[in-house]
Amino acid sequence: MIAERIHDQVCPHPNEVDRKRIEKTLAERERYKYVSPTVLPDMDGYLVRSPCCSRNVDQDGGVIDIARIEFQEGNFWRLYQKDDEKQRWRAHSEYLSLPVLLARLVADPKREFWR
């Protein structure tokens, strides 16, 4: 398990169990079901990447950043979306549990992540 420090406490994220759970849950998403996203360990959380099927972000259909999931001090989760124009992460929303965050990411009603 990879452990990073959050203000003198060991952060339990990323870890392989949750990484696999995120990967499995993402398979249930509504959009772009014909590509396989990858979930990578990232600072205090996880990075979701996937081939760009819509060609809206990458004309060649290359791998793009979908979302960052980060565990926060205070025991909550923050979901980030990529600002493609500025090439940086922007905080999107916060959740008290990982399953609720993943439900939002899987549904993505406004195509903010699976674009």
C-alpha positions as a Markdown table, in Angstrom:
| # | Residue | x | y | z |
|---|---|---|---|---|
| 1 | Met | 0.0 | 0.0 | 0.0 |
| 2 | Ile | 1.2 | 3.5 | -0.8 |
| 3 | Ala | 0.7 | 5.8 | 2.1 |
| 4 | Glu | 1.1 | 9.6 | 2.0 |
| 5 | Arg | 1.1 | 12.0 | 4.9 |
| 6 | Ile | -1.8 | 14.4 | 5.6 |
| 7 | His | -0.8 | 16.8 | 8.4 |
| 8 | Asp | 1.2 | 14.2 | 10.4 |
| 9 | Gln | -1.3 | 11.4 | 9.9 |
| 10 | Val | -0.8 | 8.5 | 7.5 |
| 11 | Cys | -3.4 | 8.6 | 4.7 |
| 12 | Pro | -4.9 | 5.2 | 3.8 |
| 13 | His | -5.2 | 6.2 | 0.2 |
| 14 | Pro | -4.3 | 5.2 | -2.4 |
| 15 | Asn | -4.6 | 1.5 | -1.7 |
| 16 | Glu | -5.1 | -1.5 | -4.0 |
| 17 | Val | -8.5 | -2.6 | -2.6 |
| 18 | Asp | -10.2 | 0.8 | -3.2 |
| 19 | Arg | -8.4 | 1.2 | -6.6 |
| 20 | Lys | -9.9 | -2.1 | -7.7 |
| 21 | Arg | -13.3 | -1.2 | -6.3 |
| 22 | Ile | -13.3 | 2.1 | -8.2 |
| 23 | Glu | -12.3 | 0.2 | -11.4 |
| 24 | Lys | -15.1 | -2.3 | -11.0 |
| 25 | Thr | -17.7 | 0.4 | -10.3 |
| 26 | Leu | -16.6 | 2.4 | -13.3 |
| 27 | Ala | -17.5 | -0.5 | -15.5 |
| 28 | Glu | -21.2 | 0.2 | -14.6 |
| 29 | Arg | -21.1 | 3.8 | -16.1 |
| 30 | Glu | -23.6 | 5.0 | -18.7 |
| 31 | Arg | -21.3 | 6.6 | -21.2 |
| 32 | Tyr | -18.5 | 5.1 | -23.4 |
| 33 | Lys | -19.0 | 1.6 | -22.1 |
| 34 | Tyr | -16.8 | 0.2 | -25.0 |
| 35 | Val | -13.6 | 1.6 | -23.6 |
| 36 | Ser | -11.8 | 0.5 | -20.5 |
| 37 | Pro | -10.7 | 3.2 | -18.1 |
| 38 | Thr | -7.7 | 2.8 | -15.9 |
| 39 | Val | -7.5 | 3.8 | -12.3 |
| 40 | Leu | -4.0 | 4.8 | -11.1 |
| 41 | Pro | -2.7 | 5.6 | -7.6 |
| 42 | Asp | -2.3 | 9.3 | -7.1 |
| 43 | Met | -1.4 | 11.6 | -4.2 |
| 44 | Asp | -3.9 | 10.8 | -1.5 |
| 45 | Gly | -6.3 | 9.2 | -4.0 |
| 46 | Tyr | -6.8 | 8.0 | -7.5 |
| 47 | Leu | -6.5 | 9.2 | -11.1 |
| 48 | Val | -9.1 | 7.9 | -13.7 |
| 49 | Arg | -7.9 | 7.9 | -17.3 |
| 50 | Ser | -9.6 | 6.6 | -20.4 |
| 51 | Pro | -9.3 | 6.6 | -24.2 |
| 52 | Cys | -11.2 | 9.6 | -25.6 |
| 53 | Cys | -14.0 | 8.1 | -27.7 |
| 54 | Ser | -15.9 | 11.3 | -28.5 |
| 55 | Arg | -12.8 | 12.9 | -30.0 |
| 56 | Asn | -14.0 | 16.1 | -28.2 |
| 57 | Val | -10.8 | 16.4 | -26.1 |
| 58 | Asp | -8.3 | 14.4 | -28.2 |
| 59 | Gln | -8.9 | 14.3 | -31.9 |
| 60 | Asp | -6.8 | 11.2 | -32.2 |
| 61 | Gly | -8.7 | 9.3 | -29.5 |
| 62 | Gly | -5.8 | 9.2 | -27.1 |
| 63 | Val | -5.9 | 8.6 | -23.4 |
| 64 | Ile | -7.3 | 11.5 | -21.4 |
| 65 | Asp | -7.8 | 12.4 | -17.8 |
| 66 | Ile | -11.4 | 11.7 | -16.7 |
| 67 | Ala | -11.3 | 12.5 | -12.9 |
| 68 | Arg | -9.2 | 12.7 | -9.8 |
| 69 | Ile | -10.6 | 11.2 | -6.6 |
| 70 | Glu | -8.9 | 12.5 | -3.4 |
| 71 | Phe | -9.3 | 11.5 | 0.2 |
| 72 | Gln | -9.3 | 14.7 | 2.4 |
| 73 | Glu | -8.3 | 15.4 | 6.0 |
| 74 | Gly | -11.6 | 15.2 | 7.9 |
| 75 | Asn | -12.6 | 11.9 | 6.3 |
| 76 | Phe | -14.3 | 13.0 | 3.2 |
| 77 | Trp | -13.7 | 12.6 | -0.5 |
| 78 | Arg | -13.2 | 15.3 | -3.2 |
| 79 | Leu | -14.0 | 14.8 | -6.9 |
| 80 | Tyr | -12.0 | 16.8 | -9.4 |
| 81 | Gln | -12.7 | 17.4 | -13.1 |
| 82 | Lys | -10.2 | 18.3 | -15.7 |
| 83 | Asp | -10.2 | 21.8 | -17.2 |
| 84 | Asp | -9.1 | 20.7 | -20.7 |
| 85 | Glu | -8.5 | 24.3 | -21.8 |
| 86 | Lys | -6.3 | 25.3 | -18.9 |
| 87 | Gln | -4.9 | 21.7 | -18.5 |
| 88 | Arg | -5.5 | 21.7 | -14.7 |
| 89 | Trp | -7.7 | 20.0 | -12.2 |
| 90 | Arg | -10.7 | 21.8 | -10.7 |
| 91 | Ala | -12.5 | 20.8 | -7.6 |
| 92 | His | -16.0 | 19.6 | -8.6 |
| 93 | Ser | -17.8 | 18.3 | -5.5 |
| 94 | Glu | -17.3 | 16.6 | -2.1 |
| 95 | Tyr | -18.8 | 13.4 | -0.6 |
| 96 | Leu | -18.9 | 11.7 | 2.8 |
| 97 | Ser | -18.4 | 8.3 | 1.2 |
| 98 | Leu | -16.6 | 6.8 | -1.8 |
| 99 | Pro | -19.7 | 4.9 | -3.1 |
| 100 | Val | -21.7 | 8.1 | -3.3 |
| 101 | Leu | -18.9 | 9.8 | -5.2 |
| 102 | Leu | -18.6 | 6.9 | -7.6 |
| 103 | Ala | -22.4 | 6.9 | -8.2 |
| 104 | Arg | -22.0 | 10.6 | -9.3 |
| 105 | Leu | -19.1 | 9.8 | -11.6 |
| 106 | Val | -20.8 | 6.8 | -13.1 |
| 107 | Ala | -24.0 | 8.6 | -13.9 |
| 108 | Asp | -22.4 | 11.9 | -15.1 |
| 109 | Pro | -25.6 | 13.4 | -16.3 |
| 110 | Lys | -24.0 | 16.6 | -17.6 |
| 111 | Arg | -21.1 | 14.9 | -19.3 |
| 112 | Glu | -18.6 | 16.7 | -17.1 |
| 113 | Phe | -16.3 | 13.8 | -16.8 |
| 114 | Trp | -17.0 | 11.3 | -19.6 |
| 115 | Arg | -16.7 | 13.9 | -22.4 |
